[in-house]
Amino acid sequence: MAHERKDRVKDQSSTTGTGTLTIDAVAPTGYRTIAAAYTDGATLKYTIISPSLAEWEVGQGVWTAAGSTLTRVTVYASSNAGALVNFSAGTKIVFTGPVANDLTGSPTMTAFEGATTLLTLGGTGATSVVNIPGTKASTISTDGSVTFAGGIGVAGNSNFGGTLGVTGVLTATGGLVLPGTAANITTGANFISYGGTDAGLSFDSSNNATLSADLTVTDQLLVSGIGPHAIGGALAADIQFKILGAYTATGADVAQLAIGGALNVPANSTAQTAYISSTINKAGSGVHSNFTTLTLYPPAIGAGGAALTNATTLKITGAPTGATNNYPLWIDADAPRFDEPASAGSGVGTLTNVPNAGGGNPAVYFKFYQGTTAYAIPGFAL
């Protein structure tokens, strides 16, 4: 129902008690009756005064054309300590118009319900276009849409039930609640921006987020997108997750990726520090050269003045302890393939020496080191 304000409205009623008033439709000269001024169902601000002036009531009510009644909904002030007045017999004056509640101390604005424009304030010379002092100034609440052509600053909480449009800067040092879809927030290139001199956190019109500072997650982190993802560089369409960039580390034992902490295993379960298992689907045509679960390339050793003693693509520092059987490397099934360090030999050789040049077996041997001493294991074709 729409709230209406009308000029020169004064009527009367002979109703008694605390209930709905029946309006007599009698107006003094120069005034209009409530029926002549207000539309059916309108809310209005009223004042009722008894003939003795001892009984009075100020509030908001609803006008109903059928039966010419005024329903008393909210009492702002009265001779009954702010409650509904039990009016005595006699003809009461009933007039409408602004009341003190409209002008001071009201946390809710209802005077402009149904208006196309709720409030328009202008002027280029004003420091503050709107300044509401008092304890209620810390909160802005609306059930509808609000558009600010400039900026808005709120020291406390803001609750917008409709659309909030800000073409300038939105600053909320308290809470900002916008229920519904993302379309509830509409501004410029960054429709959400939080931070100090830098944007901090921003979302553009395509819902892409930019965070220029650290992100701390105290609960679970869920990334529902399947990628590609990247840290430290650009996305790559052929890699689902990639770590890039030149990282300058400190300390005595540094790494690009580390897994630590403790894994608490439930009873009768197997456990792995890292678990890699995936399905690799072949293309509909063509030839694939290799499918692998893990591929290790030798590290590219950059230029520098420091001496480097050893470099390796894979290093196993030793076997674990604490189990019945402990192995540094376990191939659970199938025969492995070694393309290197298998080498061609032409001498007989032994288990402790590389085969000499010349005829004989083994034709292939596997070379390994114990410290800096090289050894060979003969290899025979099956």
C-alpha positions as CSV (number, residue, x, y, z in Angstrom):
1,M,0.0,0.0,0.0
2,A,1.2,3.5,-0.9
3,H,1.8,6.2,1.7
4,E,0.1,9.5,0.8
5,R,0.5,13.1,2.1
6,K,-2.3,15.5,1.4
7,D,-2.9,19.2,2.3
8,R,-5.9,20.7,4.1
9,V,-7.5,17.5,5.3
10,K,-9.7,17.7,8.4
11,D,-12.5,15.4,9.4
12,Q,-14.3,14.1,12.4
13,S,-15.4,10.8,14.1
14,S,-17.8,9.8,16.9
15,T,-16.2,6.3,17.4
16,T,-15.3,5.3,20.9
17,G,-12.7,2.8,22.2
18,T,-9.3,1.7,20.8
19,G,-10.4,0.2,17.5
20,T,-10.9,1.4,14.0
21,L,-12.4,4.8,13.5
22,T,-15.5,5.4,11.4
23,I,-15.0,8.7,9.7
24,D,-18.1,11.0,9.5
25,A,-16.9,12.7,6.2
26,V,-17.6,16.2,7.7
27,A,-14.9,18.9,7.0
28,P,-14.8,22.5,8.1
29,T,-14.9,25.2,5.5
30,G,-11.7,25.4,3.6
31,Y,-10.7,21.7,4.3
32,R,-11.3,18.4,2.6
33,T,-12.7,15.2,4.0
34,I,-10.4,12.2,4.2
35,A,-12.6,10.4,1.6
36,A,-12.1,13.3,-0.8
37,A,-8.4,13.4,-0.4
38,Y,-7.0,9.9,0.0
39,T,-7.2,6.8,-2.3
40,D,-8.5,3.5,-1.0
41,G,-5.8,1.5,0.9
42,A,-3.5,4.5,1.4
43,T,-1.4,4.8,4.6
44,L,-1.4,8.2,6.2
45,K,-0.3,10.1,9.3
46,Y,-3.2,11.1,11.6
47,T,-3.9,13.1,14.7
48,I,-7.0,12.5,16.8
49,I,-8.2,15.0,19.5
50,S,-11.2,14.6,21.8
51,P,-13.6,17.5,22.5
52,S,-12.2,18.0,25.9
53,L,-8.6,18.0,24.5
54,A,-7.7,15.5,27.3
55,E,-7.5,12.6,24.9
56,W,-5.3,12.7,21.9
57,E,-3.3,10.3,19.6
58,V,-0.7,10.7,16.8
59,G,0.1,7.8,14.6
60,Q,-0.1,6.1,11.2
61,G,-3.1,4.3,9.8
62,V,-4.7,2.8,6.7
63,W,-7.7,4.4,5.0
64,T,-10.4,2.1,3.7
65,A,-13.0,3.7,1.4
66,A,-15.6,1.0,1.9
67,G,-17.2,1.9,5.2
68,S,-15.2,5.1,5.5
69,T,-12.8,3.7,8.2
70,L,-9.4,4.6,9.4
71,T,-7.4,1.7,10.9
72,R,-5.0,2.8,13.6
73,V,-1.8,0.8,12.9
74,T,1.1,2.5,14.7
75,V,1.0,5.0,17.6
76,Y,3.8,7.5,17.7
77,A,2.6,9.5,20.7
78,S,-0.6,9.7,22.8
79,S,-2.2,10.8,26.0
80,N,-2.1,7.1,27.0
81,A,1.7,7.0,27.3
82,G,2.3,6.2,23.6
83,A,-0.3,3.4,23.4
84,L,-3.8,3.3,21.8
85,V,-6.2,5.7,23.4
86,N,-9.6,4.4,24.6
87,F,-11.6,7.4,23.3
88,S,-14.7,8.5,25.2
89,A,-18.0,9.5,23.7
90,G,-18.1,12.7,21.7
91,T,-17.1,14.0,18.3
92,K,-13.3,13.9,17.8
93,I,-11.3,16.0,15.4
94,V,-9.3,13.9,12.9
95,F,-6.8,15.6,10.7
96,T,-3.8,14.3,8.6
97,G,-0.4,15.7,7.8
98,P,3.3,15.5,8.8
99,V,4.0,14.5,12.4
100,A,7.1,14.9,14.5
101,N,8.1,11.3,13.8
102,D,8.6,12.2,10.1
103,L,11.2,14.9,10.9
104,T,13.4,13.6,13.8
105,G,14.6,10.4,15.3
106,S,13.0,8.1,12.7
107,P,15.2,5.1,11.7
108,T,12.8,4.2,8.8
109,M,11.8,6.4,5.9
110,T,8.3,5.5,4.7
111,A,7.1,9.0,3.6
112,F,8.0,8.4,-0.1
113,E,6.6,4.9,-0.6
114,G,5.5,4.4,-4.2
115,A,7.4,7.4,-5.5
116,T,9.5,7.0,-8.7
117,T,12.4,8.9,-7.1
118,L,12.9,8.4,-3.4
119,L,15.2,11.3,-2.8
120,T,17.2,13.7,-5.0
121,L,20.0,15.9,-3.5
122,G,22.3,18.0,-5.5
123,G,24.7,20.9,-5.3
124,T,28.4,20.9,-6.2
125,G,29.5,23.1,-3.3
126,A,28.4,20.9,-0.4
127,T,31.1,18.9,1.4
128,S,28.5,16.3,2.5
129,V,25.4,15.9,0.3
130,V,23.7,13.8,3.1
131,N,24.8,13.9,6.7
132,I,22.6,12.1,9.3
133,P,24.0,12.6,12.8
134,G,23.1,10.5,15.8
135,T,23.2,6.8,16.7
136,K,21.2,5.7,13.7
137,A,23.6,7.2,11.2
138,S,25.8,4.1,11.3
139,T,23.3,2.0,9.5
140,I,21.7,2.2,6.0
141,S,18.8,-0.2,5.3
142,T,16.5,-0.4,2.4
143,D,14.1,-2.9,0.9
144,G,14.4,-1.6,-2.6
145,S,16.9,-0.4,-5.2
146,V,19.4,2.4,-4.5
147,T,21.6,4.2,-7.0
148,F,24.3,6.6,-6.1
149,A,25.7,8.7,-9.0
150,G,28.8,9.6,-6.9
151,G,30.3,7.8,-3.9
152,I,28.8,6.5,-0.7
153,G,30.5,6.1,2.7
154,V,29.0,4.1,5.5
155,A,30.6,3.9,8.9
156,G,28.5,1.0,10.1
157,N,26.4,-1.8,8.5
158,S,24.5,-1.5,5.2
159,N,21.7,-3.8,4.2
160,F,20.2,-3.4,0.7
161,G,17.3,-5.7,-0.2
162,G,17.3,-4.6,-3.8
163,T,20.0,-3.4,-6.3
164,L,22.8,-1.1,-5.2
165,G,24.3,0.9,-8.0
166,V,27.4,3.0,-7.3
167,T,29.2,4.8,-10.1
168,G,31.7,6.4,-7.7
169,V,33.4,4.9,-4.7
170,L,31.6,2.6,-2.2
171,T,33.2,2.6,1.2
172,A,31.7,0.5,4.0
173,T,33.8,0.2,7.2
174,G,31.2,-2.0,8.7
175,G,29.2,-4.8,7.0
176,L,27.7,-4.7,3.5
177,V,24.9,-7.2,2.9
178,L,23.5,-7.6,-0.7
179,P,21.3,-10.7,-0.9
180,G,20.4,-12.4,-4.2
181,T,22.5,-12.6,-7.4
182,A,25.7,-10.9,-8.3
183,A,23.7,-8.4,-10.3
184,N,22.8,-6.7,-7.0
185,I,26.1,-4.9,-7.3
186,T,26.7,-2.8,-10.4
187,T,29.4,-0.2,-10.7
188,G,32.3,0.3,-13.1
189,A,35.1,-2.0,-14.3
190,N,35.6,-3.4,-10.7
191,F,32.2,-4.0,-9.3
192,I,33.7,-5.1,-5.9
193,S,36.8,-3.5,-4.7
194,Y,38.3,-3.7,-1.2
195,G,41.6,-2.5,0.1
196,G,43.7,0.6,0.9
197,T,45.8,2.5,-1.6
198,D,45.8,-0.6,-3.8
199,A,42.6,-2.3,-4.9
200,G,43.3,-5.4,-2.7
201,L,40.5,-7.6,-3.8
202,S,38.5,-6.8,-7.0
203,F,36.1,-8.6,-9.3
204,D,35.6,-7.5,-12.8
205,S,32.4,-7.7,-14.8
206,S,33.2,-11.2,-16.0
207,N,33.5,-12.4,-12.3
208,N,37.4,-12.6,-12.6
209,A,39.0,-12.0,-9.2
210,T,42.2,-10.1,-8.6
211,L,44.0,-10.2,-5.2
212,S,47.1,-8.0,-4.9
213,A,48.0,-9.2,-1.4
214,D,48.3,-12.5,0.6
215,L,45.3,-14.8,0.9
216,T,44.9,-16.7,4.2
217,V,42.3,-19.5,4.3
218,T,41.5,-20.7,7.8
219,D,39.0,-23.4,6.7
220,Q,38.8,-25.7,3.6
221,L,39.7,-24.3,0.2
222,L,37.6,-25.5,-2.7
223,V,38.4,-24.6,-6.3
224,S,35.6,-26.0,-8.4
225,G,37.1,-25.0,-11.8
226,I,39.0,-27.8,-13.6
227,G,41.6,-25.4,-14.9
228,P,43.9,-24.5,-16.4
229,H,45.5,-23.0,-13.2
230,A,48.8,-21.4,-12.7
231,I,51.0,-19.9,-9.9
232,G,53.6,-17.3,-10.8
233,G,52.9,-17.0,-14.5
234,A,50.4,-17.3,-17.4
235,L,47.9,-20.1,-17.9
236,A,48.8,-22.8,-20.3
237,A,46.1,-24.6,-22.3
238,D,48.1,-27.9,-22.3
239,I,48.8,-28.0,-18.6
240,Q,46.1,-28.2,-15.9
241,F,48.2,-26.9,-13.1
242,K,51.5,-25.1,-13.5
243,I,54.0,-23.4,-11.2
244,L,56.1,-20.7,-12.9
245,G,58.3,-17.7,-12.1
246,A,61.7,-17.2,-10.6
247,Y,61.5,-17.7,-6.9
248,T,64.4,-16.5,-4.8
249,A,64.5,-18.8,-1.8
250,T,66.3,-18.5,1.5
251,G,67.7,-21.2,3.8
252,A,70.0,-24.2,3.6
253,D,67.6,-26.7,1.9
254,V,65.2,-25.0,-0.5
255,A,62.5,-26.3,-2.9
256,Q,59.8,-25.2,-5.3
257,L,57.3,-27.7,-3.9
258,A,57.3,-29.3,-0.5
259,I,54.8,-31.6,1.3
260,G,55.2,-31.8,5.0
261,G,53.2,-32.1,8.2
262,A,51.7,-35.3,9.6
263,L,49.2,-37.7,8.1
264,N,47.1,-39.5,10.7
265,V,46.1,-42.9,9.2
266,P,42.9,-44.7,10.3
267,A,43.1,-48.4,11.2
268,N,43.8,-51.0,8.5
269,S,44.5,-48.4,5.9
270,T,47.3,-47.9,3.4
271,A,48.9,-44.5,3.2
272,Q,50.9,-42.3,0.8
273,T,52.5,-38.9,1.2
274,A,51.6,-38.2,-2.5
275,Y,49.1,-40.2,-4.5
276,I,49.0,-39.8,-8.3
277,S,46.3,-41.7,-10.3
278,S,44.6,-40.5,-13.4
279,T,42.9,-41.6,-16.6
280,I,44.6,-40.5,-19.8
281,N,42.3,-40.8,-22.8
282,K,43.7,-41.5,-26.2
283,A,42.6,-39.3,-29.1
284,G,40.3,-40.6,-31.8
285,S,43.1,-40.9,-34.3
286,G,46.8,-40.4,-34.8
287,V,49.7,-41.9,-32.8
288,H,50.8,-41.2,-29.2
289,S,54.5,-41.7,-28.5
290,N,54.3,-41.9,-24.6
291,F,51.8,-41.9,-21.8
292,T,53.4,-41.6,-18.3
293,T,52.1,-41.0,-14.8
294,L,55.2,-39.1,-13.8
295,T,58.0,-37.7,-16.1
296,L,61.1,-36.2,-14.6
297,Y,63.4,-34.0,-16.7
298,P,66.9,-33.2,-15.6
299,P,67.2,-29.9,-13.9
300,A,68.6,-27.1,-16.0
301,I,71.6,-25.9,-14.1
302,G,71.9,-22.1,-14.5
303,A,75.1,-20.1,-14.8
304,G,76.7,-19.0,-11.6
305,G,80.1,-18.9,-9.9
306,A,79.4,-21.5,-7.2
307,A,80.9,-25.0,-7.3
308,L,78.4,-27.8,-7.7
309,T,79.4,-31.3,-6.6
310,N,76.5,-33.5,-7.6
311,A,73.3,-33.1,-9.6
312,T,70.6,-35.7,-10.2
313,T,67.2,-35.9,-11.7
314,L,65.9,-38.3,-9.0
315,K,67.5,-38.8,-5.6
316,I,66.3,-41.4,-3.0
317,T,68.0,-40.6,0.3
318,G,67.4,-44.0,1.8
319,A,64.9,-46.6,2.9
320,P,62.3,-45.9,5.6
321,T,62.5,-47.6,9.0
322,G,59.8,-49.0,11.3
323,A,58.3,-51.6,9.0
324,T,58.9,-55.3,8.7
325,N,60.4,-54.8,5.3
326,N,61.9,-51.4,4.3
327,Y,62.9,-50.5,0.7
328,P,64.2,-47.3,-0.8
329,L,62.6,-48.4,-4.1
330,W,59.8,-50.9,-4.7
331,I,58.6,-52.0,-8.2
332,D,55.5,-54.0,-7.3
333,A,54.8,-55.6,-10.6
334,D,56.1,-56.1,-14.1
335,A,59.6,-55.9,-15.5
336,P,61.2,-52.4,-15.6
337,R,62.8,-50.9,-18.7
338,F,66.2,-49.3,-18.5
339,D,67.4,-47.4,-21.7
340,E,70.3,-45.9,-19.8
341,P,72.8,-46.7,-18.3
342,A,72.6,-49.9,-20.3
343,S,75.6,-49.9,-22.7
344,A,76.9,-52.1,-25.5
345,G,79.8,-54.3,-24.5
346,S,82.0,-56.6,-26.5
347,G,84.2,-58.2,-23.9
348,V,83.6,-60.9,-21.3
349,G,83.9,-58.7,-18.3
350,T,83.1,-59.5,-14.7
351,L,80.6,-58.3,-12.1
352,T,83.2,-55.8,-10.9
353,N,84.7,-54.5,-14.1
354,V,83.3,-52.9,-17.3
355,P,83.8,-55.4,-20.2
356,N,86.8,-54.9,-22.3
357,A,86.9,-54.3,-26.0
358,G,86.8,-57.4,-28.1
359,G,84.5,-60.2,-28.8
360,G,82.4,-62.2,-26.4
361,N,79.6,-61.7,-24.0
362,P,77.9,-59.8,-22.4
363,A,76.7,-57.8,-25.3
364,V,74.8,-55.4,-22.9
365,Y,75.6,-54.4,-19.4
366,F,74.1,-52.1,-16.8
367,K,76.5,-49.5,-15.3
368,F,76.1,-48.2,-11.8
369,Y,78.2,-46.5,-9.1
370,Q,79.2,-47.2,-5.6
371,G,80.5,-43.8,-4.5
372,T,82.7,-42.9,-7.5
373,T,83.6,-46.5,-8.5
374,A,81.8,-47.8,-11.6
375,Y,80.4,-51.3,-11.7
376,A,78.6,-53.3,-14.4
377,I,75.8,-56.0,-14.3
378,P,75.7,-58.2,-17.3
379,G,72.5,-58.2,-19.3
380,F,71.2,-61.0,-21.4
381,A,68.4,-61.0,-24.0
382,L,65.5,-63.2,-22.9
